Amino acid sequence: MTTFIGIRGTAIQAVSSDPAKPEAGQIWYNSSSGTLKGYALTNVNAWASGGSLNTARSVLAGTGISTAALAIGGNPPTGATELYNGTAWTNSPASLGTARQGLAAAGTQTAALAYAGYTTALTAVTESFNGTSWSPVSSMNTARRYIPGAGTQTAALGFGGYVTGPGIANTESWNGSSWTTVNSMNTARGAQGGSGTQTAALAFAGYNGGNVANTETWNGTSWTTVNSMNTSRRALAGAGTNTAALGFAGFTTVVVGSSESWNGTSWTNIPSMATARQFLGSAGTQTSALAIGGDSGSNTGATEVWSGQVLATRTITVS
């Protein structure tokens, strides 16, 4: 018979209280409560309140992870940058060189890229952040706004957005020094959600004269149309990869907080956010994401944190 010690190489310990810092997969017997317990992934699947931005804003960009994120730019056109540590936002002394709204961002809290947007006109300006300051680098080939970001500081993707009319399909790839125009999306759109990397991205929903639910996946060369979201919307946010993503908030006929999860094949409705909003920023992964600011009737600084699966202490039962 297979035993725990045979699998893990350790025996189940009897302790009077739960360990303060258990390891993933650890099992123990709590002699005080008379229960067998373990530390393992558990499903939370809920939004919770996080620390609010210092400056309420919408049409901003976000990037990073849920415990180390950036909020960049926003409405009215600003260069303000804030840093999130998992609990609270701190104003960075470094502002964008070009104040703007409707921009995209990619990368981490200490190595980020901000591109495109709107000042008093559309801009293609791109700036690089090293954790301390922003520096201008080569501009995009096509100025635009309401564009999602994907990738890293040195390998990013920009797709769709507004120039004139209901949206464009143009896609550009960043190699760390310059932008190259690559194959366009199948459905032109702006104000869509996005997630993933330079070579494996996801574009979903948006606006092309009306709200759409279309989803497309990018393989580094071309876009392929896949299953649509359950709810058509625009001005939403996204987080994650092209096989494990979240799409949340936006505008249908009203501002919404509804959220969906993507498993690489289809979208599933998940619990909604507490504060419905549109034109928000985002950061993180499918299992740990941030919804940052946005427009909920007016600019908001509210931040919400999505928890999918988390490591937690669980009582083991046998039935």
N, C-alpha and C positions, 0 to 999 in steps of 0.2 A: 504494500500500500504506500502511495506517495505521501510523504509527510512535509510539514512546513519547513522543518530543518533541512530536509533533503532538497527543497526548492530554493530556499533563501540562504541556507547555510547558517541559520541562527535559530535558537529555540524561542518559543513564545514566553515572554517574561511576565511574571506576576508583579504588579506595581500597585501601590496604594492610591495613586492619582495619575491622571493622564499625563504623558510626557509634554513638557512645555514646547519643545520643538521636534515633533516627530518627523520621520522621513517618509517619503512616498512609498507605500507598500508595507509599512511597518504594522505589525499586529501585536497586541498586548492584552493581558487579562487584568482588569481593574478590580482588585480584591475588595475595595470599599463598596462599590456598587454591584459587584458580582456579575459583571458583564464583560464579554469579549469585544474588543474594539480594534479598529484599524484606521489607517490614514490613507484615503484614496480619493479619486475624483468623484465629485458628486454634482448633479445637475442643479443649478440655481435658476437659470433662464429668467432673469429679471433685470429691470432698470432700477438704479438707485441714484440718489442725489450725490453729486460731487461738489467740490469747491467752485464757487462762481468766479467768472472772469472779473478782473479789476475794472475793465471797461466793457460795458455792454455793447455788442455789435452784431451785425449780420453780414452776409456775403463775404465771409472771411475764409481763410484756408487753415487746415490743421494737418499735422503730421506727427509721426513718432508712435510711441506705444502708450498704453493707458496710464503708466506710472512715470513716463518721461515724454511729455508731449509739448508741441509748440502750437500757439494760436497766432496767426499772422494776418496783418492787414484788416480790411473790413470797411463797413459803411458807417459814417461818411468816409471817403477815401482817407485811409490812415496807413502809416507804416509801423504802427505799434506792434510789438512782439511780446508775448507772454509765455512763460514756461510753467509746466505743470509737473508736480512731483508725486502725483498719486493722491494728494490731499488738497493742495492749494495752488493757486496761480500766483506767480511773481512777475512783475514787470521787468523786462530786459532793458538795460540801458541802450541796447542796439535797436534801431528802427530801420525799416527798409529805406533804401535810398530813394525809391519811387513809391510814394504813398498811393495805395490803390485798393479797390474792392473787386470781387468777382474773379480772384486769382486762383491758381493751383499751387500745391506744394507737394514735395516728395522728400523722403529721407528720414533722418532721426533728429532728436532734439539738439544734437551737437554737430550735425552734418546734414544740412537741409538745402533744398532748392525751392525758390519761389519764382513763378513765371506767369506771364500774361496778366490780364485783368483790365481794369478801367480806372482812369484818373479823371480827366475832363474829356478824355477820348480813349479809344481802345489802345492798349499797349501790348508789345511783344517782349518787353524788358524782362530779363532773367537775372536773378541775384542768388548768390551762394552764401550760406551761413556756416560759420565755423564754431559756433557756440558762444562767440564773443561779439562778432561784427558781421554785417552784410557787405558783400562786395559784388559789383556788377560783372557779369560775364556775357557771353554771346547771346543775343536776342533770338527769339523764335522767328521763323520765317513768316508766320501769319499771326498778326495781332488779333486778339479775341478776349472774351470774358465768359464767365459761367462755364468753366472748364474744370474737370476733375484732374487730379494728379495720381500718378502711380510710379513706383520704383524708388530709386535712391538718389543721393546727391550727384553721383557720377554716372548713373544709368537710369534715366527717367523717361516717361512717356506722357505726352499731352494729346488729347483726342476730343474732337467735337468742339462745342462752344458756340457762342454767338458772334457773328461779324455784322451782318445785316440779315434781315429776314428771320426765318424760324430756326436756324441752326445750320451747322456745317458738319461734314463727315471727315474733314482733314485730320490726319494723324501725324505727329512728329516725334522723333526719337532723339534723345540727348545722350551723348557719349562721354560727357565730362568736359567737353570743350566747345561743341557746336551742336546745333539742331539739324536733323535731316528729315525731309518729308518722305513718309513711307505710305503704305497702302491705306486707303480710307476705310472708314466704317461702312457697313451696308446701309445703315439708317442714319441720315444726317440728324443731328440734334444738339441742343444745348441744355444747360442746367441739369445734366444727368448725374447719376452716381457712378463711382469708379472705385476699383481696388486692384491690388496685385502688383506686378513688377513690369519692368521694361519688356520682357519677353513672354510674360504670362499674365495678361491683364483682363479685366472684366468691365464692360460698360453696360449700364442698365437704366431703364426708364428715361425721363427727360421730356423735352418739348421740341416739336418740329411743325408747329402750326396748331397743334393740339397735344395733350399729354399722351405719352406712349408708355408701354410696359416692356418693349423689346429689350432683349439681353443679347450681348455679343461677347465672344471670348477671343482673345488675341494670343497668337502662338509665337510672336516675334516676327512673323512675316505677313500674316493676313488675319482678317476678322471673319468669324463664323457665327451665324445666327443660331442661338440655342433657345431653350424654353424661356418664355416671358415671365415677368413678375406677376403676382396675383392682382396687384393694384397699380393701374396707370397713375403716374405722378411726375412732377418736375420739382426742381429745387430741393432734392433730397441729398442725403449723404451716404457714404459707404465706408466699409472697413474690411480688412482681411485680404485673401488671395483670390485667384480666379477659380479655385475649386472649393473654397470655404470662406464665404463672404456674408456680410450683413448689409442690408439696405434699409434706411430708416428715415422717418419724418418726410417733409415735402408738402406739396400742394396738389390736391385733386380738384375739387371745386371749393374746398376750404383747406385751411392749414391742418395738417394731420401729424400724429405721432406714431402711426402704425409702422410696424417693423417686420421684415422678412429675412429668412436665413436661406443661403444658397449652399447646396452640397456638391456642386459640380455638375448636377443634372437638372435639378428643379428647385423652385422657391417654396418655402413653407412659412405660413404666418406664425409669428411669435408675439409675446406680449408687447404692448405699445408703451411708448415713453410717457412719462407723467406730464411733460409740457410739449404740446403740439407746436411745431415750428417749421420754418422753411429757410433756405439759404443759410445753413449752419456749417460749421466746420466739423471735422472728425479725425480720429486717430485710432490705432490699435488693430486688433484681430477679431476674428469671428467669435471667440470666446471671452474676449476682454477688450471692450471698445469704449470710446468716448464720443459723446455728442456735445458739441461746443457752441455756445451762443446761438445766434440765429434770430429770426424774426417771428415772434409769436403774437403779432398785432402791433408790436413795437420792438425795438432792439432789446435782446435779453443777454444777460451774462450767465444764465443758468447752464450748468454742466451736468450731464447724466452719464452714469457708468453702467455699461452692460456687462453682466457676468453670465457666461454660459455654463461652463464646467469649472469648478474650483477644487483644489485639494482641501479636504475637511475630515475631521474625526467622525467616524461613523460606528454605530453599534452593530455588531455582527449577529444576526439571528439565523437560526436554522429552522426551516419549515418543511 
